[in-house]
Amino acid sequence: MKHTKIIRLFFIGGALAIAAQYGSNKSVDGRIKPEVNIFGTLTDATGKSYELENILIDSRYEEIRLYTQPEKPEDNPENETTRLDLKDVDEIITLPQPLPTQDKAPHPALKYRGREYIVIKVLFKGSKKTQNTYIIPHTYTIRAEETLGIGAKPLDKEFNFEALRSLKIKGGRPQNCTRPLEESSKDFSSMEQMISTTKRLIEEIENTTQQLPATHNDLLADLKSHLTFLIKELKKTVQGWFA
C-alpha cells in the first residue's frame, strides 16, 4: 500500500495548504474576512460616497435580523423577524426617523420595550422590485473596507445607520476571486456545496488508491488515468476560490 500512502500524504498536504490560505485571509486590522466579499457604494448623510468591499451589517453578510415595526411601544419587534442576505439586496436606505408624539424635537430612534431602533427601507433585486420597510436595533453598524486604488491598503470603516443615506450593493464574489458571485457559483448553490463536492472527490481518490493491490504494479497506469480525471474535476470545483 506504499503508493496509497504517498497519494494520501499528497492530498493531506494540499488540504493543509488550503487551510493555511484561509487562516491568513484576514483584513487589514486582523479581523477574519467573510467567505463572500460583498461590495458596493455607501453614501452618508452629508452626501459623501465611499467604495466599499467586505461589507457586513451587524458583523454578518447573510441572515441579518430585521424586524417589522410594531404598532405600540410595548410590543416586541422580535415577534416578526426577517433574515436578510446582502446578495439579495439592491439598496438599503435609512428613512427619516419619526418625531416623538409629545414634543417637537427630532428623535434619533424609535423605542420599543425600552430599546432603540432605526427605520430602514430595503430594495430587493429581481423583476418585482420589491421594497419593504423594517426596523433594526440602534446598535447595528456597517463595517467594511474602503478601497483606495492599486498600491494602497484599504481602510477599515464603520458607519452607524444614523449617518447613512443609502447603501448600494453592486455584487458579491468568493474571497480572492475576481469574478462575480453569480458567475462563480452558477454550478453550486452555495460555498458549502462546493466544499462538500471537493471532499467527495478526494474521498473517491482515496477509495480508488485503497483498492489497488500492493503486488499488482501493472495497475498503476489505470490508477494514474483515473486520478488525472478526478484531479481535473477537483480543479473545476475549486477554481472559483483562488481565481
QUIVEN-V641640 format. One record per residue. N is the residue number from 0. RES is the residue in one small letter. PSI is psi as a letter, one per 30 degrees, with the letter a starting at -180 (none if undefined). OMEGA is omega in whole degrees, 0 to 359 (999 if undefined). NEAR is the number of other C-alpha atoms within 10 Angstrom. Layout:
N&RES&PSI&OMEGA&NEAR ; N&RES&PSI&OMEGA&NEAR
This chain:
0&m&g&183&12 ; 1&k&e&183&9 ; 2&h&e&177&14 ; 3&t&e&181&19 ; 4&k&e&180&12 ; 5&i&e&181&12 ; 6&i&e&179&15 ; 7&r&e&178&17 ; 8&l&e&179&12 ; 9&f&e&182&11 ; 10&f&e&174&14 ; 11&i&e&177&13 ; 12&g&e&177&12 ; 13&g&e&179&12 ; 14&a&e&178&13 ; 15&l&e&178&11 ; 16&a&e&178&12 ; 17&i&e&179&13 ; 18&a&e&179&12 ; 19&a&e&178&11 ; 20&q&e&179&12 ; 21&y&e&183&14 ; 22&g&f&180&10 ; 23&s&g&186&11 ; 24&n&i&184&17 ; 25&k&l&178&13 ; 26&s&a&187&17 ; 27&v&f&181&13 ; 28&d&g&176&8 ; 29&g&f&177&9 ; 30&r&k&176&10 ; 31&i&k&179&13 ; 32&k&l&176&18 ; 33&p&l&179&18 ; 34&e&e&181&16 ; 35&v&k&178&20 ; 36&n&j&174&24 ; 37&i&k&184&24 ; 38&f&l&181&25 ; 39&g&a&182&21 ; 40&t&k&176&18 ; 41&l&k&174&26 ; 42&t&k&182&17 ; 43&d&a&186&19 ; 44&a&f&179&14 ; 45&t&f&181&9 ; 46&g&f&179&11 ; 47&k&k&183&10 ; 48&s&k&180&14 ; 49&y&k&173&17 ; 50&e&j&189&15 ; 51&l&l&171&26 ; 52&e&l&181&23 ; 53&n&h&183&23 ; 54&i&k&177&29 ; 55&l&k&172&22 ; 56&i&k&186&21 ; 57&d&h&179&16 ; 58&s&g&181&14 ; 59&r&l&169&17 ; 60&y&f&176&19 ; 61&e&l&182&16 ; 62&e&h&175&12 ; 63&i&k&185&17 ; 64&r&k&173&19 ; 65&l&l&185&19 ; 66&y&k&174&20 ; 67&t&k&185&18 ; 68&q&k&179&22 ; 69&p&l&180&16 ; 70&e&e&185&10 ; 71&k&k&180&11 ; 72&p&f&181&14 ; 73&e&f&179&11 ; 74&d&l&181&12 ; 75&n&j&180&16 ; 76&p&f&183&23 ; 77&e&g&176&13 ; 78&n&f&178&10 ; 79&e&j&187&12 ; 80&t&k&172&14 ; 81&t&k&178&13 ; 82&r&j&189&11 ; 83&l&k&170&17 ; 84&d&k&184&13 ; 85&l&f&179&23 ; 86&k&f&180&21 ; 87&d&f&188&15 ; 88&v&k&171&20 ; 89&d&e&182&20 ; 90&e&k&174&20 ; 91&i&k&183&22 ; 92&i&k&172&19 ; 93&t&k&182&22 ; 94&l&l&174&18 ; 95&p&k&183&15 ; 96&q&k&180&16 ; 97&p&l&174&13 ; 98&l&k&175&14 ; 99&p&l&188&14 ; 100&t&f&189&7 ; 101&q&f&177&6 ; 102&d&l&186&8 ; 103&k&f&185&8 ; 104&a&k&176&9 ; 105&p&k&180&11 ; 106&h&k&186&12 ; 107&p&f&185&16 ; 108&a&l&173&21 ; 109&l&l&178&21 ; 110&k&k&173&16 ; 111&y&k&183&18 ; 112&r&h&177&11 ; 113&g&g&181&9 ; 114&r&k&184&14 ; 115&e&k&181&15 ; 116&y&l&176&22 ; 117&i&k&179&23 ; 118&v&k&178&23 ; 119&i&l&172&22 ; 120&k&k&179&16 ; 121&v&k&176&19 ; 122&l&k&185&18 ; 123&f&l&173&19 ; 124&k&l&178&15 ; 125&g&l&185&10 ; 126&s&f&182&6 ; 127&k&f&180&7 ; 128&k&h&183&9 ; 129&t&k&176&12 ; 130&q&k&179&14 ; 131&n&k&177&11 ; 132&t&k&180&17 ; 133&y&l&168&21 ; 134&i&k&178&23 ; 135&i&l&177&22 ; 136&p&k&181&21 ; 137&h&f&183&18 ; 138&t&f&180&12 ; 139&y&k&175&16 ; 140&t&l&174&18 ; 141&i&k&175&18 ; 142&r&k&182&20 ; 143&a&l&174&27 ; 144&e&k&177&21 ; 145&e&k&180&22 ; 146&t&k&184&16 ; 147&l&g&178&13 ; 148&g&l&183&8 ; 149&i&k&177&7 ; 150&g&f&181&6 ; 151&a&k&177&8 ; 152&k&k&178&13 ; 153&p&l&178&17 ; 154&l&k&176&15 ; 155&d&k&184&17 ; 156&k&l&175&13 ; 157&e&k&183&15 ; 158&f&k&168&15 ; 159&n&l&181&14 ; 160&f&f&175&25 ; 161&e&f&181&19 ; 162&a&g&184&13 ; 163&l&k&168&22 ; 164&r&e&179&20 ; 165&s&l&174&22 ; 166&l&j&181&25 ; 167&k&j&179&18 ; 168&i&j&182&23 ; 169&k&f&180&16 ; 170&g&a&179&19 ; 171&g&l&178&25 ; 172&r&l&175&23 ; 173&p&k&182&22 ; 174&q&k&180&21 ; 175&n&g&179&14 ; 176&c&k&182&17 ; 177&t&f&182&14 ; 178&r&l&177&17 ; 179&p&l&181&16 ; 180&l&e&183&20 ; 181&e&e&181&15 ; 182&e&e&183&12 ; 183&s&f&186&20 ; 184&s&g&184&18 ; 185&k&f&178&9 ; 186&d&g&182&11 ; 187&f&k&182&15 ; 188&s&f&182&10 ; 189&s&l&175&12 ; 190&m&e&179&17 ; 191&e&e&179&10 ; 192&q&e&176&14 ; 193&m&e&180&18 ; 194&i&e&180&13 ; 195&s&e&179&12 ; 196&t&e&178&17 ; 197&t&e&179&18 ; 198&k&e&180&13 ; 199&r&e&180&13 ; 200&l&e&179&16 ; 201&i&e&178&19 ; 202&e&e&179&12 ; 203&e&e&176&14 ; 204&i&e&180&21 ; 205&e&e&180&17 ; 206&n&e&179&12 ; 207&t&e&181&14 ; 208&t&e&180&23 ; 209&q&f&181&15 ; 210&q&f&181&11 ; 211&l&j&178&16 ; 212&p&k&184&12 ; 213&a&f&185&12 ; 214&t&g&183&8 ; 215&h&i&182&8 ; 216&n&f&180&11 ; 217&d&f&178&8 ; 218&l&f&183&12 ; 219&l&e&179&14 ; 220&a&e&177&10 ; 221&d&e&179&10 ; 222&l&e&180&16 ; 223&k&e&180&12 ; 224&s&e&180&10 ; 225&h&e&179&14 ; 226&l&e&179&19 ; 227&t&e&178&13 ; 228&f&e&182&10 ; 229&l&e&179&16 ; 230&i&e&177&14 ; 231&k&e&178&10 ; 232&e&e&179&14 ; 233&l&e&180&17 ; 234&k&e&177&11 ; 235&k&e&183&11 ; 236&t&e&188&20 ; 237&v&g&185&16 ; 238&q&f&179&11 ; 239&g&f&184&22 ; 240&w&e&189&18 ; 241&f&h&181&12 ; 242&a&none&999&12
